[in-house]
């Protein structure tokens, strides 16, 4: 094999496998870590509107924090359909609101800043004062006057949702998934470049072999 063919073959053996690893790894990561959903109601307005596409990161319920918007499903609520709501109270916390629509939500006796609620109304529904059981979450929509959330299920564990019902949380900063996708595209480019180098190296080998055969034939005739 000539020097050019050997060099191309080495490049192919480096770029090809690295590119495939990057492509497959990125695809698997994105498929297992994220999913897309569409907003189906206005219970989360003005934060999210009907028809808006959102990116959901698959996380365990124990990983979510107050203020996260989560996707969850429960057979006993909403006919088992996945629903988007915001985490207001965590297990062990006391969550209360009894000051009218504009009164603040209180967590452990302290007012919770909620700039995301529609029209500045932190309630717009029934008054409540509950202790969230351990391992569960108290959830509400951002449009408090039009959200059938934890406030309306007081007899079911104080309206809370088991942390295990969480399927994921909304990703507002898509920097990481975009970078992973870019890495996958780069991997595809490397794999294609490696394949091209491999094909070129094979063609060069064939040309070199043909030239050798031609040279041997000429040597035989002249002899």
C-alpha positions, 0 to 999 in steps of 0.5 A: 500500500502506498503512503497516500493510501496508508494515510487515508486508511489511518484517518478513516479508522480514526474518524469513522469510529469516533464519529459513530460514537459521537452520533450514537451517543448523542442520539441515545442521550437525547432520546432517553433524557428528553421528550417533547410535549404540547401544551393542551390547556391554558392552566399554565398561562401566561407562562406557557400557551395552548399549542406551545411545544415544550422540551421535557427533561426526564427526571425523578420526582426527588430531583425537582425543586419548588418553582419547577414546572413538571409533567406528571400523570396519575390514574386517579386524576385527569383520566390518567393524562399527563398534566403540566403544573408548577411545584409549590410545596415539597414534602413536609412543608405547610402550604396555605392561602387564605387572603383572597385571590391577590393574597400570596401563597405561603410556604411554612408561614412565609409569602412565596414570590410568584411573578409567573401567576396570571394577573397577579392572582396567587389563588383565584380558587378555594382557600387551603392550608395543608401539610404536604406529606413526605414523598409528595408534591403540592402542585398548581397551575399558573392561571390559578383561576382556571387550574384544576390542581392540588387545591381541588383534591383536599381529601386525597393526601391534602391534594398532593401528588406522589413524587413518583408520578413525575415524568419530567420537568420543563426545560427553559434553557435548551443550551445543553440539549442543543450542544448535545445535538450539535455534537451528534451532527459533528459525529455524523460529519466525522463518520461521513468523512471517515467513510469517504477517506476509507473509500478513497484509500480503497480506490488508491489501493486498487489503482496502485495494484493496477499499476503494479500489474501493468508494470509486471505485464510490461516487464514480462513482455519486454523480457 
